[in-house]
Amino acid sequence: METEELGAVKKKAQPQPPKGKQKYQVLRLQVTEAGQSQLLNTNTKQEHDRITGVFINVDQQNALVGSMLDLSIDDTEIIPEGFEAVLINRTVGVSINDMPYEFEVRARNSKIKLNYKDGAAPGAVYPYTVSVYLRAVDY
């Protein structure tokens, strides 16, 4: 991403929207108890050419404290082990186009490996759902 200099301050250039038709593939995990780990192995949809971003939404916001996740697609590490889930959580009032953690990997039935570990946060109510949104582009 290019930067534009404004005096002593550097401003990041706005990311250009991906070319092609933008879609989302949604993965959901149900967490039923404190400290639970869940591993999801699945594939990207065949009709998606590239995966270009990810964000999560948790229906029990208190549960995010201490929760971790990691993600790989097409054998490429996207989010490393021990990554705090709260860092890519959906923010109310922000467009979903402005939220994703951005990257680009091949889709077309690529392997997805998602691991989520609940942080056993005080005040969390179980069960709760973790929704992982993969932004895809079809050319």
Protein Blocks (a to p, Z undefined) as FASTA:
>chain_A
ZZddehjbccdddddddedjddddddddddfbghiacdddddddfklmbdcbdcdddfbl
klmgopacdddeehiafbdghiafklmgccehiafklmpccddddeehiacddddddehi
ghiacddddddddddddZZ
